[in-house]
């Protein structure tokens, strides 16, 4: 299922969400200017290569400094193609504005980056032998989904489910949609682990790590009434942010 929109209007401009989309898009256009060989080099230098940190001796032989941890951050802003970029940025746009609204701009940015780092760490721990660079914002975005899952479980998600050439539209609770999404990542991650093929693909466990970290860490970033003038007695779907005590 592909999410189309949610039903909760944001009470503030999603400045950080929009900025993240702009930065990711700008970086992707830079990638396009490099050509295939340049992009491959960029991915190996700034993408997350698990074996770089698992096997320092190997990393040195291929020219990758094993003590450079910047790729855990920079890999979040690289994408492998148009569909990869558009899918990630579309999802961030749909779910990011409400989480940013509840956290505030600066806290949301810190939350996004932290859950992205957690996703990268999860990917490394579950693929320690991989020499394939991992790129993409989906781990950090999964963290946003984890926070949304807790904060807005009763919001409604409009989604499309294409069957051959026929689109079917559904409206369902965000909690149901995101629970299904999370379980599908665990299922797919398990299958990929059993296949044990180091040929790239989707970093399922990074998604799981980001999603779980988002659910666990969101309380540290949520705005309390004393943090600003906005009121949080009741949100648009009748479930106050009582999650933030």
Protein Blocks (a to p, Z undefined) as FASTA:
>chain_A
ZZfbdcbdcfbdcfklmmmmmmmmmmmmmmmmnojmlmmmmmmmmmccfklmmmmmlmmm
nopafkbcklmmmmmmgcfbfklmmmmmmmmmmmmmmmmmmnojmlmmmmmmmmmmmmmm
mmmmmmmmbcbdcedjklmmmmmmmmmmmmmmmbccdddddehjaccdddddfklmmmmm
mmmmmmmmmmmmmnopaebjjdfklmmmmmmmmmmmmmmmpccfklpmbdckbcfkopac
kllZZ
